[in-house]
Amino acid sequence: MKSYLTSVSGEPLVRARVGMRASIEPLSFGTQIMIGDVKVSLHPAGHILGSAQVRVEHNGEVWVVSGDYKLEPDPTCEPFEPVPCHTFITESTFGRPNYKWKPQREIFNRMNDWWSMNKTWGMASLVGAYSLGKAQRVLAGLDPEIGPIYIYPTIETYLPAYRRAGVTFPQLQLFEPERVHEIVNEGALIVAPPNIRTLFTGIEASKISTGFASGWMSRGGKHSTVYDIGFPLSDHADWNGLLHAIEATGAARVFAMHGFTKTLTEHLRTLGYEAHEWH
């Protein structure tokens, strides 16, 4: 695409993803613009920094497209904002009743305890986390008193935008492959994209423990046999979060997309919503 409309805080992240040639128009949350005869505005989704729901209004009819969102407070992004509407198009990535997240502080405590234990045993700790969004959230929850924290270069790419938005991180060092043996012996924690265990080829398994931060780890997800430990930390709403978000919009009609759409829409119909799957 050649043109983008994004939130002000999301603009540098979009720029980092799509390059300098794209035309990017930043828009403050809540500010309305006209596209043809339709009013359009962006509202915080709470997924990652700058993530936005899109509100469109025409002749008094209001639709909201959620995109990805979560309701749990997150120091690395703006909080989710319920937007009143007639029709709500929601994600449903974790749209099943068995997906219910524990408080993030509990997950971070578990991660820090794991790291501390590994260091005591003379091991390094490797946490797999997506470079944009999840990695920054993980970094904000780490205890720097335990030891040094290293990050993979693709994660560093997005940190300036977060810092400009006022997000603070512990002291970080850039991971350098040529120093891998030294880093491992420091009992460090390394945050890197998933499936990068190859960075540690030649390092004895007894010298490093691996974990993965993802909502899919809550029920023995697809990565559960790849990593030593899973941290069920998701940037998507769980089952209760989806229901609370939908109710807060006041919408009578709901479309569900991306995820367990059938389960969610069938349940919404029992609650009196006009609910459909969006294919």
SESETOR-571918 format. One record per residue (C-alpha): residue number from 1; residue in one letter; x, y, z. Coordinates in Angstrom, 2 decimals. Layout:
! residues N
+-----+--------+---------+---------+---------+
| num | residu |    east |   north |      up |
+-----+--------+---------+---------+---------+
| NUM |      A |       X |       Y |       Z |
...
+-----+--------+---------+---------+---------+
! end
This chain:
! residues 279
+-----+--------+---------+---------+---------+
| num | residu |    east |   north |      up |
+-----+--------+---------+---------+---------+
|   1 |      M |    0.00 |    0.00 |    0.00 |
|   2 |      K |    1.19 |    3.53 |   -0.72 |
|   3 |      S |   -0.86 |    5.43 |    1.88 |
|   4 |      Y |   -1.52 |    4.78 |    5.56 |
|   5 |      L |   -3.67 |    6.35 |    8.26 |
|   6 |      T |   -2.39 |    5.62 |   11.76 |
|   7 |      S |   -2.34 |    6.98 |   15.29 |
|   8 |      V |    0.29 |    9.54 |   16.25 |
|   9 |      S |    2.13 |    7.13 |   18.55 |
|  10 |      G |    1.89 |    4.37 |   15.95 |
|  11 |      E |    3.36 |    6.44 |   13.11 |
|  12 |      P |    7.05 |    5.69 |   13.81 |
|  13 |      L |    6.27 |    1.98 |   14.18 |
|  14 |      V |    4.44 |    1.91 |   10.85 |
|  15 |      R |    7.35 |    3.82 |    9.31 |
|  16 |      A |    9.80 |    1.24 |   10.64 |
|  17 |      R |    7.71 |   -1.55 |    9.11 |
|  18 |      V |    6.89 |   -0.12 |    5.68 |
|  19 |      G |    9.82 |    2.19 |    4.91 |
|  20 |      M |   10.39 |    5.84 |    4.08 |
|  21 |      R |    8.57 |    5.99 |    0.75 |
|  22 |      A |    5.06 |    5.32 |    2.03 |
|  23 |      S |    2.68 |    8.20 |    2.67 |
|  24 |      I |    1.71 |    8.01 |    6.36 |
|  25 |      E |   -0.87 |   10.35 |    7.89 |
|  26 |      P |   -0.84 |   10.39 |   11.72 |
|  27 |      L |   -4.15 |   11.10 |   13.42 |
|  28 |      S |   -4.68 |   11.86 |   17.10 |
|  29 |      F |   -7.00 |    9.45 |   18.91 |
|  30 |      G |  -10.59 |   10.69 |   18.76 |
|  31 |      T |  -10.03 |   13.23 |   15.97 |
|  32 |      Q |  -12.56 |   12.87 |   13.16 |
|  33 |      I |  -11.73 |   13.27 |    9.49 |
|  34 |      M |  -13.95 |   12.94 |    6.43 |
|  35 |      I |  -13.25 |   10.28 |    3.81 |
|  36 |      G |  -15.87 |   10.99 |    1.18 |
|  37 |      D |  -19.08 |   11.40 |    3.15 |
|  38 |      V |  -17.95 |    9.09 |    5.98 |
|  39 |      K |  -16.61 |   10.30 |    9.33 |
|  40 |      V |  -13.55 |    8.29 |   10.42 |
|  41 |      S |  -11.68 |    8.33 |   13.73 |
|  42 |      L |   -9.16 |    6.15 |   15.55 |
|  43 |      H |   -9.46 |    4.95 |   19.15 |
|  44 |      P |   -7.01 |    3.03 |   21.38 |
|  45 |      A |   -7.16 |   -0.76 |   21.10 |
|  46 |      G |   -4.66 |   -1.63 |   23.85 |
|  47 |      H |   -2.96 |   -4.26 |   21.67 |
|  48 |      I |    0.46 |   -2.61 |   21.27 |
|  49 |      L |    1.66 |    0.99 |   21.21 |
|  50 |      G |   -0.45 |    3.02 |   18.80 |
|  51 |      S |   -2.83 |    0.19 |   17.93 |
|  52 |      A |   -6.23 |    1.53 |   16.99 |
|  53 |      Q |   -9.85 |    0.66 |   16.52 |
|  54 |      V |  -11.47 |    2.36 |   13.54 |
|  55 |      R |  -14.80 |    4.12 |   13.99 |
|  56 |      V |  -16.79 |    4.94 |   10.87 |
|  57 |      E |  -20.04 |    6.91 |   10.81 |
|  58 |      H |  -22.43 |    7.53 |    7.92 |
|  59 |      N |  -25.88 |    9.09 |    8.22 |
|  60 |      G |  -25.89 |    8.47 |   11.96 |
|  61 |      E |  -24.99 |    4.77 |   11.65 |
|  62 |      V |  -21.78 |    3.87 |   13.54 |
|  63 |      W |  -19.59 |    0.83 |   12.95 |
|  64 |      V |  -16.37 |    0.08 |   14.83 |
|  65 |      V |  -13.64 |   -2.30 |   13.60 |
|  66 |      S |  -11.65 |   -3.41 |   16.63 |
|  67 |      G |   -8.51 |   -4.88 |   15.10 |
|  68 |      D |   -6.52 |   -6.79 |   17.72 |
|  69 |      Y |   -7.13 |   -5.61 |   21.28 |
|  70 |      K |   -6.81 |   -6.45 |   24.95 |
|  71 |      L |   -8.40 |   -4.97 |   28.08 |
|  72 |      E |   -5.66 |   -5.62 |   30.64 |
|  73 |      P |   -3.63 |   -2.49 |   31.50 |
|  74 |      D |   -0.23 |   -2.48 |   29.83 |
|  75 |      P |    2.47 |    0.14 |   30.57 |
|  76 |      T |    3.77 |   -0.09 |   26.99 |
|  77 |      C |    0.61 |    1.07 |   25.21 |
|  78 |      E |   -2.54 |    3.13 |   25.49 |
|  79 |      P |   -5.47 |    1.41 |   27.29 |
|  80 |      F |   -8.41 |   -0.03 |   25.35 |
|  81 |      E |  -11.25 |    2.45 |   24.90 |
|  82 |      P |  -14.82 |    1.16 |   24.47 |
|  83 |      V |  -16.41 |    3.00 |   21.54 |
|  84 |      P |  -20.23 |    3.13 |   21.42 |
|  85 |      C |  -21.57 |    1.85 |   18.11 |
|  86 |      H |  -24.43 |    0.06 |   16.38 |
|  87 |      T |  -22.22 |   -2.64 |   14.79 |
|  88 |      F |  -18.96 |   -3.97 |   16.25 |
|  89 |      I |  -16.48 |   -6.01 |   14.20 |
|  90 |      T |  -14.38 |   -7.84 |   16.76 |
|  91 |      E |  -11.37 |  -10.11 |   16.65 |
|  92 |      S |  -11.84 |  -13.52 |   18.30 |
|  93 |      T |   -8.30 |  -14.93 |   18.40 |
|  94 |      F |   -8.96 |  -16.52 |   21.79 |
|  95 |      G |  -12.73 |  -16.74 |   21.48 |
|  96 |      R |  -13.24 |  -19.87 |   23.55 |
|  97 |      P |  -14.24 |  -20.10 |   27.26 |
|  98 |      N |  -11.09 |  -22.02 |   28.18 |
|  99 |      Y |   -8.92 |  -18.99 |   27.40 |
| 100 |      K |   -8.80 |  -16.92 |   30.60 |
| 101 |      W |   -5.63 |  -15.00 |   31.38 |
| 102 |      K |   -3.99 |  -14.73 |   34.76 |
| 103 |      P |   -2.91 |  -11.23 |   35.89 |
| 104 |      Q |    0.21 |  -10.16 |   34.02 |
| 105 |      R |    2.04 |   -9.39 |   37.29 |
| 106 |      E |    1.75 |  -13.07 |   38.15 |
| 107 |      I |    3.25 |  -14.02 |   34.78 |
| 108 |      F |    6.13 |  -11.56 |   35.17 |
| 109 |      N |    6.84 |  -12.81 |   38.68 |
| 110 |      R |    7.04 |  -16.33 |   37.32 |
| 111 |      M |    9.37 |  -15.20 |   34.52 |
| 112 |      N |   11.69 |  -13.37 |   36.91 |
| 113 |      D |   11.75 |  -16.31 |   39.34 |
| 114 |      W |   12.65 |  -18.64 |   36.46 |
| 115 |      W |   15.45 |  -16.33 |   35.36 |
| 116 |      S |   16.79 |  -15.98 |   38.90 |
| 117 |      M |   16.78 |  -19.76 |   39.39 |
| 118 |      N |   18.56 |  -20.31 |   36.07 |
| 119 |      K |   21.25 |  -17.80 |   37.02 |
| 120 |      T |   21.77 |  -19.58 |   40.33 |
| 121 |      W |   22.32 |  -22.80 |   38.39 |
| 122 |      G |   24.83 |  -21.15 |   36.06 |
| 123 |      M |   22.45 |  -20.93 |   33.10 |
| 124 |      A |   21.35 |  -18.17 |   30.75 |
| 125 |      S |   17.65 |  -17.58 |   30.02 |
| 126 |      L |   16.25 |  -17.07 |   26.52 |
| 127 |      V |   12.71 |  -15.67 |   26.15 |
| 128 |      G |   11.08 |  -15.86 |   22.73 |
| 129 |      A |    8.81 |  -12.86 |   22.10 |
| 130 |      Y |    7.60 |  -11.18 |   18.92 |
| 131 |      S |    9.85 |   -8.23 |   18.07 |
| 132 |      L |    7.06 |   -5.64 |   18.00 |
| 133 |      G |    4.70 |   -5.38 |   20.94 |
| 134 |      K |    5.29 |   -8.54 |   22.95 |
| 135 |      A |    9.04 |   -8.03 |   23.36 |
| 136 |      Q |    8.55 |   -4.49 |   24.68 |
| 137 |      R |    5.91 |   -5.67 |   27.13 |
| 138 |      V |    8.22 |   -8.42 |   28.39 |
| 139 |      L |   11.12 |   -5.98 |   28.81 |
| 140 |      A |    8.95 |   -3.62 |   30.86 |
| 141 |      G |    8.12 |   -6.47 |   33.27 |
| 142 |      L |   11.66 |   -7.77 |   33.91 |
| 143 |      D |   13.60 |   -7.24 |   37.15 |
| 144 |      P |   16.99 |   -5.78 |   36.17 |
| 145 |      E |   18.37 |   -6.53 |   39.64 |
| 146 |      I |   18.63 |  -10.21 |   38.68 |
| 147 |      G |   21.24 |   -9.70 |   35.97 |
| 148 |      P |   22.03 |   -8.23 |   32.54 |
| 149 |      I |   19.31 |   -8.10 |   29.87 |
| 150 |      Y |   20.12 |   -8.50 |   26.18 |
| 151 |      I |   17.86 |   -7.88 |   23.19 |
| 152 |      Y |   17.97 |   -9.03 |   19.59 |
| 153 |      P |   18.56 |   -6.23 |   17.01 |
| 154 |      T |   15.06 |   -6.45 |   15.49 |
| 155 |      I |   13.62 |   -5.57 |   18.91 |
| 156 |      E |   15.94 |   -2.57 |   19.26 |
| 157 |      T |   14.49 |   -1.20 |   15.99 |
| 158 |      Y |   11.19 |   -0.35 |   17.68 |
| 159 |      L |   12.42 |    0.90 |   21.07 |
| 160 |      P |   12.95 |    4.58 |   20.08 |
| 161 |      A |    9.23 |    4.94 |   19.27 |
| 162 |      Y |    8.32 |    3.48 |   22.65 |
| 163 |      R |   10.74 |    5.74 |   24.49 |
| 164 |      R |    9.37 |    8.82 |   22.68 |
| 165 |      A |    5.93 |    7.79 |   23.90 |
| 166 |      G |    7.23 |    7.83 |   27.49 |
| 167 |      V |    7.64 |    4.07 |   27.97 |
| 168 |      T |   10.59 |    3.20 |   30.22 |
| 169 |      F |   12.70 |    0.06 |   30.07 |
| 170 |      P |   15.47 |   -1.35 |   32.25 |
| 171 |      Q |   19.05 |   -1.03 |   31.08 |
| 172 |      L |   19.46 |   -3.12 |   27.92 |
| 173 |      Q |   22.38 |   -4.40 |   25.89 |
| 174 |      L |   22.37 |   -5.46 |   22.25 |
| 175 |      F |   22.88 |   -9.18 |   21.71 |
| 176 |      E |   26.07 |   -9.86 |   19.74 |
| 177 |      P |   26.41 |  -13.43 |   18.38 |
| 178 |      E |   30.19 |  -13.31 |   18.63 |
| 179 |      R |   29.84 |  -12.83 |   22.41 |
| 180 |      V |   27.36 |  -15.65 |   22.92 |
| 181 |      H |   29.62 |  -17.71 |   25.21 |
| 182 |      E |   30.34 |  -14.70 |   27.41 |
| 183 |      I |   26.67 |  -13.73 |   27.58 |
| 184 |      V |   25.61 |  -17.26 |   28.52 |
| 185 |      N |   28.18 |  -17.35 |   31.31 |
| 186 |      E |   26.82 |  -14.09 |   32.74 |
| 187 |      G |   23.52 |  -15.78 |   33.56 |
| 188 |      A |   21.88 |  -13.14 |   31.40 |
| 189 |      L |   18.33 |  -13.01 |   30.09 |
| 190 |      I |   18.04 |  -12.63 |   26.32 |
| 191 |      V |   14.81 |  -11.48 |   24.66 |
| 192 |      A |   14.68 |  -12.46 |   20.99 |
| 193 |      P |   12.13 |  -13.41 |   18.31 |
| 194 |      P |   10.68 |  -16.94 |   18.60 |
| 195 |      N |   12.50 |  -19.90 |   17.12 |
| 196 |      I |   15.99 |  -18.39 |   17.26 |
| 197 |      R |   17.54 |  -21.21 |   19.27 |
| 198 |      T |   19.99 |  -21.52 |   16.36 |
| 199 |      L |   21.78 |  -18.48 |   17.77 |
| 200 |      F |   23.03 |  -20.77 |   20.49 |
| 201 |      T |   24.26 |  -23.64 |   18.34 |
| 202 |      G |   27.28 |  -25.10 |   20.04 |
| 203 |      I |   26.11 |  -24.07 |   23.50 |
| 204 |      E |   25.42 |  -27.01 |   25.76 |
| 205 |      A |   21.73 |  -27.47 |   26.56 |
| 206 |      S |   22.63 |  -27.47 |   30.24 |
| 207 |      K |   23.85 |  -23.86 |   29.90 |
| 208 |      I |   20.65 |  -22.26 |   28.63 |
| 209 |      S |   16.93 |  -22.52 |   29.38 |
| 210 |      T |   14.33 |  -21.37 |   26.86 |
| 211 |      G |   10.88 |  -19.87 |   27.32 |
| 212 |      F |    8.18 |  -18.42 |   25.09 |
| 213 |      A |    5.78 |  -15.57 |   25.93 |
| 214 |      S |    2.46 |  -16.15 |   24.17 |
| 215 |      G |   -1.19 |  -16.70 |   24.95 |
| 216 |      W |   -0.94 |  -19.98 |   23.08 |
| 217 |      M |    1.19 |  -21.35 |   25.92 |
| 218 |      S |   -1.83 |  -21.33 |   28.23 |
| 219 |      R |   -3.13 |  -24.67 |   26.96 |
| 220 |      G |   -0.07 |  -26.51 |   25.68 |
| 221 |      G |    0.09 |  -24.60 |   22.41 |
| 222 |      K |    2.00 |  -25.41 |   19.26 |
| 223 |      H |    5.30 |  -24.19 |   20.73 |
| 224 |      S |    4.94 |  -26.06 |   24.03 |
| 225 |      T |    7.31 |  -28.86 |   23.06 |
| 226 |      V |    9.92 |  -26.50 |   21.60 |
| 227 |      Y |   10.62 |  -24.46 |   24.74 |
| 228 |      D |   11.46 |  -25.48 |   28.30 |
| 229 |      I |    8.76 |  -23.25 |   29.76 |
| 230 |      G |    5.78 |  -21.24 |   28.54 |
| 231 |      F |    4.60 |  -17.87 |   29.78 |
| 232 |      P |    0.92 |  -17.35 |   28.81 |
| 233 |      L |    1.11 |  -13.62 |   28.17 |
| 234 |      S |   -1.17 |  -12.41 |   25.38 |
| 235 |      D |   -1.80 |   -9.08 |   23.70 |
| 236 |      H |   -5.27 |  -10.30 |   22.71 |
| 237 |      A |   -8.40 |  -10.31 |   24.85 |
| 238 |      D |   -9.35 |  -13.60 |   26.49 |
| 239 |      W |  -12.89 |  -14.98 |   26.52 |
| 240 |      N |  -14.11 |  -12.71 |   29.33 |
| 241 |      G |  -12.30 |   -9.74 |   27.82 |
| 242 |      L |  -14.05 |  -10.23 |   24.48 |
| 243 |      L |  -17.45 |  -10.39 |   26.14 |
| 244 |      H |  -16.79 |   -7.32 |   28.29 |
| 245 |      A |  -15.53 |   -5.33 |   25.30 |
| 246 |      I |  -18.53 |   -6.26 |   23.17 |
| 247 |      E |  -20.98 |   -5.36 |   25.94 |
| 248 |      A |  -19.25 |   -2.02 |   26.54 |
| 249 |      T |  -19.86 |   -0.90 |   22.93 |
| 250 |      G |  -23.62 |   -1.19 |   23.31 |
| 251 |      A |  -23.73 |   -2.73 |   19.83 |
| 252 |      A |  -26.73 |   -4.84 |   18.87 |
| 253 |      R |  -24.94 |   -6.44 |   15.92 |
| 254 |      V |  -21.53 |   -8.13 |   16.11 |
| 255 |      F |  -19.30 |   -9.64 |   13.45 |
| 256 |      A |  -16.44 |  -11.89 |   14.63 |
| 257 |      M |  -13.28 |  -12.45 |   12.63 |
| 258 |      H |   -9.81 |  -13.98 |   13.03 |
| 259 |      G |  -10.00 |  -16.84 |   15.49 |
| 260 |      F |  -12.72 |  -18.95 |   17.04 |
| 261 |      T |  -15.51 |  -17.06 |   15.34 |
| 262 |      K |  -18.09 |  -19.84 |   15.45 |
| 263 |      T |  -17.80 |  -20.39 |   19.20 |
| 264 |      L |  -18.04 |  -16.69 |   19.96 |
| 265 |      T |  -20.94 |  -15.89 |   17.64 |
| 266 |      E |  -22.99 |  -18.85 |   18.81 |
| 267 |      H |  -22.57 |  -17.72 |   22.41 |
| 268 |      L |  -23.43 |  -14.11 |   21.55 |
| 269 |      R |  -26.69 |  -15.23 |   19.97 |
| 270 |      T |  -27.71 |  -16.85 |   23.25 |
| 271 |      L |  -27.19 |  -13.42 |   24.86 |
| 272 |      G |  -29.51 |  -11.74 |   22.36 |
| 273 |      Y |  -26.99 |  -10.28 |   19.91 |
| 274 |      E |  -27.33 |  -10.42 |   16.16 |
| 275 |      A |  -24.00 |  -12.16 |   15.64 |
| 276 |      H |  -22.27 |  -13.33 |   12.47 |
| 277 |      E |  -18.94 |  -14.75 |   11.41 |
| 278 |      W |  -16.95 |  -12.50 |    9.06 |
| 279 |      H |  -15.16 |  -14.46 |    6.35 |
+-----+--------+---------+---------+---------+
! end
